[in-house]
Amino acid sequence: MFHLLCMVALLLLAVTFGLSLAHALEFPGKLRLDEPSYRAVQAIYYPGFTIGGLVGEVGGMLVLAILLYLAPPAHFWPVAAALGLLLACHATYWLVTHPVNAAWLGQTELGGASALFFGLFSAPEGDWRQMRNVWEWSHVARAGFAMLSFLALTFTVTR
């Protein structure tokens, strides 16, 4: 059961890493965009990345928490590291990325769950270049946390 859950967790971590890495790899190209083009490009991420984030990150945290509870002593610390790094990735989203998302979507008519979700932790809109840099660098950080989480769990599986 432990190894099966490890494989599920690796898949969920791969989703999280893939999505955050995609954002990080777009960064250099997006620096060349003017404000209207950049804002237009940002709209393509919803709802796909939101769904992927929920499945990968929230699912990954749940499976890793179960794994941590079931972990034999030799696997406890790598699983704990994987969970801690995924939590850092998720916290970076809520504390850094999400306020920028919410500010950018502040003028957009949203309904239902989207209005509630993007109404949380909104930041006041500021200089678009500064907000762009915060958003982009937060995804670089998230990609790093997700990669390290994936590697920590891979270490457990391959031991």
DOBAVEX-23322 format. One record per residue (C-alpha): residue number from 1; residue in three letters; z, x, y. Coordinates in nm, 2 decimals. Last residue first. Layout:
<atom><resi>NUM</resi><resn>ALA</resn><z>Z</z><x>X</x><y>Y</y></atom>
...
END
This chain:
<atom><resi>159</resi><resn>ARG</resn><z>-0.17</z><x>1.57</x><y>0.35</y></atom>
<atom><resi>158</resi><resn>THR</resn><z>-0.51</z><x>1.42</x><y>0.44</y></atom>
<atom><resi>157</resi><resn>VAL</resn><z>-0.38</z><x>1.07</x><y>0.53</y></atom>
<atom><resi>156</resi><resn>THR</resn><z>-0.09</z><x>1.20</x><y>0.74</y></atom>
<atom><resi>155</resi><resn>PHE</resn><z>-0.31</z><x>1.45</x><y>0.93</y></atom>
<atom><resi>154</resi><resn>THR</resn><z>-0.56</z><x>1.17</x><y>0.99</y></atom>
<atom><resi>153</resi><resn>LEU</resn><z>-0.27</z><x>0.97</x><y>1.15</y></atom>
<atom><resi>152</resi><resn>ALA</resn><z>-0.20</z><x>1.25</x><y>1.39</y></atom>
<atom><resi>151</resi><resn>LEU</resn><z>-0.58</z><x>1.30</x><y>1.46</y></atom>
<atom><resi>150</resi><resn>PHE</resn><z>-0.63</z><x>0.93</x><y>1.55</y></atom>
<atom><resi>149</resi><resn>SER</resn><z>-0.33</z><x>0.94</x><y>1.78</y></atom>
<atom><resi>148</resi><resn>LEU</resn><z>-0.46</z><x>1.26</x><y>1.94</y></atom>
<atom><resi>147</resi><resn>MET</resn><z>-0.81</z><x>1.10</x><y>1.99</y></atom>
<atom><resi>146</resi><resn>ALA</resn><z>-0.65</z><x>0.78</x><y>2.14</y></atom>
<atom><resi>145</resi><resn>PHE</resn><z>-0.44</z><x>0.98</x><y>2.38</y></atom>
<atom><resi>144</resi><resn>GLY</resn><z>-0.73</z><x>1.18</x><y>2.49</y></atom>
<atom><resi>143</resi><resn>ALA</resn><z>-0.96</z><x>0.88</x><y>2.53</y></atom>
<atom><resi>142</resi><resn>ARG</resn><z>-0.69</z><x>0.71</x><y>2.73</y></atom>
<atom><resi>141</resi><resn>ALA</resn><z>-0.67</z><x>1.01</x><y>2.96</y></atom>
<atom><resi>140</resi><resn>VAL</resn><z>-1.05</z><x>1.00</x><y>3.01</y></atom>
<atom><resi>139</resi><resn>HIS</resn><z>-1.03</z><x>0.63</x><y>3.06</y></atom>
<atom><resi>138</resi><resn>SER</resn><z>-0.76</z><x>0.67</x><y>3.33</y></atom>
<atom><resi>137</resi><resn>TRP</resn><z>-0.99</z><x>0.92</x><y>3.50</y></atom>
<atom><resi>136</resi><resn>GLU</resn><z>-1.26</z><x>0.66</x><y>3.53</y></atom>
<atom><resi>135</resi><resn>TRP</resn><z>-1.04</z><x>0.39</x><y>3.68</y></atom>
<atom><resi>134</resi><resn>VAL</resn><z>-0.86</z><x>0.62</x><y>3.91</y></atom>
<atom><resi>133</resi><resn>ASN</resn><z>-1.19</z><x>0.77</x><y>4.03</y></atom>
<atom><resi>132</resi><resn>ARG</resn><z>-1.35</z><x>0.43</x><y>4.08</y></atom>
<atom><resi>131</resi><resn>MET</resn><z>-1.04</z><x>0.32</x><y>4.28</y></atom>
<atom><resi>130</resi><resn>GLN</resn><z>-1.07</z><x>0.62</x><y>4.50</y></atom>
<atom><resi>129</resi><resn>ARG</resn><z>-1.44</z><x>0.57</x><y>4.54</y></atom>
<atom><resi>128</resi><resn>TRP</resn><z>-1.39</z><x>0.20</x><y>4.62</y></atom>
<atom><resi>127</resi><resn>ASP</resn><z>-1.14</z><x>0.26</x><y>4.90</y></atom>
<atom><resi>126</resi><resn>GLY</resn><z>-0.87</z><x>0.01</x><y>4.85</y></atom>
<atom><resi>125</resi><resn>GLU</resn><z>-0.82</z><x>-0.33</x><y>4.68</y></atom>
<atom><resi>124</resi><resn>PRO</resn><z>-0.46</z><x>-0.43</x><y>4.64</y></atom>
<atom><resi>123</resi><resn>ALA</resn><z>-0.34</z><x>-0.38</x><y>4.29</y></atom>
<atom><resi>122</resi><resn>SER</resn><z>-0.31</z><x>-0.66</x><y>4.03</y></atom>
<atom><resi>121</resi><resn>PHE</resn><z>-0.04</z><x>-0.63</x><y>3.76</y></atom>
<atom><resi>120</resi><resn>LEU</resn><z>-0.13</z><x>-0.95</x><y>3.59</y></atom>
<atom><resi>119</resi><resn>GLY</resn><z>-0.39</z><x>-1.19</x><y>3.73</y></atom>
<atom><resi>118</resi><resn>PHE</resn><z>-0.65</z><x>-1.04</x><y>3.51</y></atom>
<atom><resi>117</resi><resn>PHE</resn><z>-0.49</z><x>-1.18</x><y>3.20</y></atom>
<atom><resi>116</resi><resn>LEU</resn><z>-0.40</z><x>-1.52</x><y>3.35</y></atom>
<atom><resi>115</resi><resn>ALA</resn><z>-0.74</z><x>-1.58</x><y>3.50</y></atom>
<atom><resi>114</resi><resn>SER</resn><z>-0.91</z><x>-1.46</x><y>3.18</y></atom>
<atom><resi>113</resi><resn>ALA</resn><z>-0.70</z><x>-1.69</x><y>2.97</y></atom>
<atom><resi>112</resi><resn>GLY</resn><z>-0.82</z><x>-2.00</x><y>3.15</y></atom>
<atom><resi>111</resi><resn>GLY</resn><z>-1.06</z><x>-1.96</x><y>3.43</y></atom>
<atom><resi>110</resi><resn>LEU</resn><z>-1.20</z><x>-1.68</x><y>3.65</y></atom>
<atom><resi>109</resi><resn>GLU</resn><z>-1.38</z><x>-1.71</x><y>3.98</y></atom>
<atom><resi>108</resi><resn>THR</resn><z>-1.44</z><x>-1.35</x><y>4.09</y></atom>
<atom><resi>107</resi><resn>GLN</resn><z>-1.29</z><x>-1.22</x><y>4.42</y></atom>
<atom><resi>106</resi><resn>GLY</resn><z>-0.99</z><x>-1.06</x><y>4.25</y></atom>
<atom><resi>105</resi><resn>LEU</resn><z>-1.21</z><x>-0.91</x><y>3.98</y></atom>
<atom><resi>104</resi><resn>TRP</resn><z>-1.21</z><x>-0.57</x><y>4.14</y></atom>
<atom><resi>103</resi><resn>ALA</resn><z>-0.83</z><x>-0.59</x><y>4.21</y></atom>
<atom><resi>102</resi><resn>ALA</resn><z>-0.76</z><x>-0.70</x><y>3.85</y></atom>
<atom><resi>101</resi><resn>ASN</resn><z>-0.97</z><x>-0.42</x><y>3.70</y></atom>
<atom><resi>100</resi><resn>VAL</resn><z>-0.79</z><x>-0.17</x><y>3.93</y></atom>
<atom><resi>99</resi><resn>PRO</resn><z>-0.45</z><x>-0.30</x><y>3.83</y></atom>
<atom><resi>98</resi><resn>HIS</resn><z>-0.57</z><x>-0.28</x><y>3.46</y></atom>
<atom><resi>97</resi><resn>THR</resn><z>-0.66</z><x>0.09</x><y>3.46</y></atom>
<atom><resi>96</resi><resn>VAL</resn><z>-0.34</z><x>0.25</x><y>3.58</y></atom>
<atom><resi>95</resi><resn>LEU</resn><z>-0.02</z><x>0.09</x><y>3.45</y></atom>
<atom><resi>94</resi><resn>TRP</resn><z>-0.16</z><x>-0.15</x><y>3.19</y></atom>
<atom><resi>93</resi><resn>TYR</resn><z>-0.43</z><x>0.08</x><y>3.05</y></atom>
<atom><resi>92</resi><resn>THR</resn><z>-0.21</z><x>0.39</x><y>3.07</y></atom>
<atom><resi>91</resi><resn>ALA</resn><z>0.06</z><x>0.19</x><y>2.88</y></atom>
<atom><resi>90</resi><resn>HIS</resn><z>-0.20</z><x>0.13</x><y>2.60</y></atom>
<atom><resi>89</resi><resn>CYS</resn><z>-0.29</z><x>0.49</x><y>2.56</y></atom>
<atom><resi>88</resi><resn>ALA</resn><z>0.08</z><x>0.59</x><y>2.57</y></atom>
<atom><resi>87</resi><resn>LEU</resn><z>0.15</z><x>0.33</x><y>2.30</y></atom>
<atom><resi>86</resi><resn>LEU</resn><z>-0.13</z><x>0.48</x><y>2.10</y></atom>
<atom><resi>85</resi><resn>LEU</resn><z>0.03</z><x>0.83</x><y>2.14</y></atom>
<atom><resi>84</resi><resn>GLY</resn><z>0.37</z><x>0.70</x><y>2.03</y></atom>
<atom><resi>83</resi><resn>LEU</resn><z>0.22</z><x>0.52</x><y>1.73</y></atom>
<atom><resi>82</resi><resn>ALA</resn><z>0.03</z><x>0.83</x><y>1.62</y></atom>
<atom><resi>81</resi><resn>ALA</resn><z>0.33</z><x>1.05</x><y>1.68</y></atom>
<atom><resi>80</resi><resn>ALA</resn><z>0.55</z><x>0.82</x><y>1.47</y></atom>
<atom><resi>79</resi><resn>VAL</resn><z>0.29</z><x>0.82</x><y>1.19</y></atom>
<atom><resi>78</resi><resn>PRO</resn><z>0.29</z><x>1.21</x><y>1.21</y></atom>
<atom><resi>77</resi><resn>TRP</resn><z>0.67</z><x>1.21</x><y>1.21</y></atom>
<atom><resi>76</resi><resn>PHE</resn><z>0.73</z><x>0.97</x><y>0.92</y></atom>
<atom><resi>75</resi><resn>HIS</resn><z>0.48</z><x>1.11</x><y>0.67</y></atom>
<atom><resi>74</resi><resn>ALA</resn><z>0.70</z><x>1.35</x><y>0.47</y></atom>
<atom><resi>73</resi><resn>PRO</resn><z>0.99</z><x>1.10</x><y>0.49</y></atom>
<atom><resi>72</resi><resn>PRO</resn><z>0.79</z><x>0.82</x><y>0.32</y></atom>
<atom><resi>71</resi><resn>ALA</resn><z>0.65</z><x>0.58</x><y>0.58</y></atom>
<atom><resi>70</resi><resn>LEU</resn><z>0.71</z><x>0.21</x><y>0.52</y></atom>
<atom><resi>69</resi><resn>TYR</resn><z>0.87</z><x>0.13</x><y>0.86</y></atom>
<atom><resi>68</resi><resn>LEU</resn><z>0.63</z><x>0.37</x><y>1.04</y></atom>
<atom><resi>67</resi><resn>LEU</resn><z>0.34</z><x>0.21</x><y>0.86</y></atom>
<atom><resi>66</resi><resn>ILE</resn><z>0.45</z><x>-0.14</x><y>0.98</y></atom>
<atom><resi>65</resi><resn>ALA</resn><z>0.47</z><x>0.00</x><y>1.34</y></atom>
<atom><resi>64</resi><resn>LEU</resn><z>0.13</z><x>0.16</x><y>1.29</y></atom>
<atom><resi>63</resi><resn>VAL</resn><z>-0.02</z><x>-0.17</x><y>1.17</y></atom>
<atom><resi>62</resi><resn>LEU</resn><z>0.11</z><x>-0.35</x><y>1.48</y></atom>
<atom><resi>61</resi><resn>MET</resn><z>0.01</z><x>-0.08</x><y>1.72</y></atom>
<atom><resi>60</resi><resn>GLY</resn><z>-0.34</z><x>-0.06</x><y>1.57</y></atom>
<atom><resi>59</resi><resn>GLY</resn><z>-0.39</z><x>-0.44</x><y>1.60</y></atom>
<atom><resi>58</resi><resn>VAL</resn><z>-0.28</z><x>-0.43</x><y>1.96</y></atom>
<atom><resi>57</resi><resn>GLU</resn><z>-0.50</z><x>-0.13</x><y>2.03</y></atom>
<atom><resi>56</resi><resn>GLY</resn><z>-0.81</z><x>-0.19</x><y>1.82</y></atom>
<atom><resi>55</resi><resn>VAL</resn><z>-0.83</z><x>-0.57</x><y>1.82</y></atom>
<atom><resi>54</resi><resn>LEU</resn><z>-0.72</z><x>-0.63</x><y>2.18</y></atom>
<atom><resi>53</resi><resn>GLY</resn><z>-0.92</z><x>-0.34</x><y>2.31</y></atom>
<atom><resi>52</resi><resn>GLY</resn><z>-1.23</z><x>-0.45</x><y>2.12</y></atom>
<atom><resi>51</resi><resn>ILE</resn><z>-1.20</z><x>-0.80</x><y>2.27</y></atom>
<atom><resi>50</resi><resn>THR</resn><z>-1.15</z><x>-0.66</x><y>2.62</y></atom>
<atom><resi>49</resi><resn>PHE</resn><z>-1.44</z><x>-0.42</x><y>2.57</y></atom>
<atom><resi>48</resi><resn>GLY</resn><z>-1.67</z><x>-0.70</x><y>2.48</y></atom>
<atom><resi>47</resi><resn>PRO</resn><z>-1.56</z><x>-0.95</x><y>2.74</y></atom>
<atom><resi>46</resi><resn>TYR</resn><z>-1.63</z><x>-0.79</x><y>2.99</y></atom>
<atom><resi>45</resi><resn>TYR</resn><z>-1.77</z><x>-0.44</x><y>3.00</y></atom>
<atom><resi>44</resi><resn>ILE</resn><z>-2.10</z><x>-0.53</x><y>3.17</y></atom>
<atom><resi>43</resi><resn>ALA</resn><z>-1.93</z><x>-0.62</x><y>3.50</y></atom>
<atom><resi>42</resi><resn>GLN</resn><z>-1.86</z><x>-0.25</x><y>3.58</y></atom>
<atom><resi>41</resi><resn>VAL</resn><z>-2.23</z><x>-0.18</x><y>3.61</y></atom>
<atom><resi>40</resi><resn>ALA</resn><z>-2.27</z><x>-0.42</x><y>3.90</y></atom>
<atom><resi>39</resi><resn>ARG</resn><z>-1.97</z><x>-0.26</x><y>4.08</y></atom>
<atom><resi>38</resi><resn>TYR</resn><z>-2.12</z><x>0.08</x><y>4.03</y></atom>
<atom><resi>37</resi><resn>SER</resn><z>-2.46</z><x>-0.03</x><y>4.16</y></atom>
<atom><resi>36</resi><resn>PRO</resn><z>-2.31</z><x>-0.20</x><y>4.47</y></atom>
<atom><resi>35</resi><resn>GLU</resn><z>-2.09</z><x>0.11</x><y>4.54</y></atom>
<atom><resi>34</resi><resn>ASP</resn><z>-2.36</z><x>0.38</x><y>4.50</y></atom>
<atom><resi>33</resi><resn>LEU</resn><z>-2.40</z><x>0.54</x><y>4.16</y></atom>
<atom><resi>32</resi><resn>ARG</resn><z>-2.41</z><x>0.92</x><y>4.09</y></atom>
<atom><resi>31</resi><resn>LEU</resn><z>-2.04</z><x>0.93</x><y>3.98</y></atom>
<atom><resi>30</resi><resn>LYS</resn><z>-2.15</z><x>0.68</x><y>3.70</y></atom>
<atom><resi>29</resi><resn>GLY</resn><z>-2.34</z><x>0.95</x><y>3.53</y></atom>
<atom><resi>28</resi><resn>PRO</resn><z>-2.05</z><x>1.18</x><y>3.51</y></atom>
<atom><resi>27</resi><resn>PHE</resn><z>-1.81</z><x>0.90</x><y>3.39</y></atom>
<atom><resi>26</resi><resn>GLU</resn><z>-2.02</z><x>0.75</x><y>3.12</y></atom>
<atom><resi>25</resi><resn>LEU</resn><z>-1.87</z><x>0.99</x><y>2.86</y></atom>
<atom><resi>24</resi><resn>ALA</resn><z>-1.51</z><x>0.88</x><y>2.95</y></atom>
<atom><resi>23</resi><resn>HIS</resn><z>-1.60</z><x>0.51</x><y>2.91</y></atom>
<atom><resi>22</resi><resn>ALA</resn><z>-1.76</z><x>0.56</x><y>2.57</y></atom>
<atom><resi>21</resi><resn>LEU</resn><z>-1.46</z><x>0.77</x><y>2.47</y></atom>
<atom><resi>20</resi><resn>SER</resn><z>-1.23</z><x>0.48</x><y>2.55</y></atom>
<atom><resi>19</resi><resn>LEU</resn><z>-1.42</z><x>0.24</x><y>2.34</y></atom>
<atom><resi>18</resi><resn>GLY</resn><z>-1.46</z><x>0.48</x><y>2.05</y></atom>
<atom><resi>17</resi><resn>PHE</resn><z>-1.10</z><x>0.59</x><y>2.05</y></atom>
<atom><resi>16</resi><resn>THR</resn><z>-0.98</z><x>0.23</x><y>2.04</y></atom>
<atom><resi>15</resi><resn>VAL</resn><z>-1.22</z><x>0.14</x><y>1.76</y></atom>
<atom><resi>14</resi><resn>ALA</resn><z>-1.14</z><x>0.46</x><y>1.57</y></atom>
<atom><resi>13</resi><resn>LEU</resn><z>-0.77</z><x>0.37</x><y>1.60</y></atom>
<atom><resi>12</resi><resn>LEU</resn><z>-0.83</z><x>0.04</x><y>1.44</y></atom>
<atom><resi>11</resi><resn>LEU</resn><z>-1.02</z><x>0.21</x><y>1.16</y></atom>
<atom><resi>10</resi><resn>LEU</resn><z>-0.75</z><x>0.47</x><y>1.11</y></atom>
<atom><resi>9</resi><resn>ALA</resn><z>-0.49</z><x>0.19</x><y>1.10</y></atom>
<atom><resi>8</resi><resn>VAL</resn><z>-0.68</z><x>0.01</x><y>0.83</y></atom>
<atom><resi>7</resi><resn>MET</resn><z>-0.70</z><x>0.34</x><y>0.63</y></atom>
<atom><resi>6</resi><resn>CYS</resn><z>-0.33</z><x>0.40</x><y>0.68</y></atom>
<atom><resi>5</resi><resn>LEU</resn><z>-0.25</z><x>0.05</x><y>0.57</y></atom>
<atom><resi>4</resi><resn>LEU</resn><z>-0.44</z><x>0.12</x><y>0.24</y></atom>
<atom><resi>3</resi><resn>HIS</resn><z>-0.25</z><x>0.45</x><y>0.21</y></atom>
<atom><resi>2</resi><resn>PHE</resn><z>0.09</z><x>0.28</x><y>0.24</y></atom>
<atom><resi>1</resi><resn>MET</resn><z>0.00</z><x>0.00</x><y>0.00</y></atom>
END
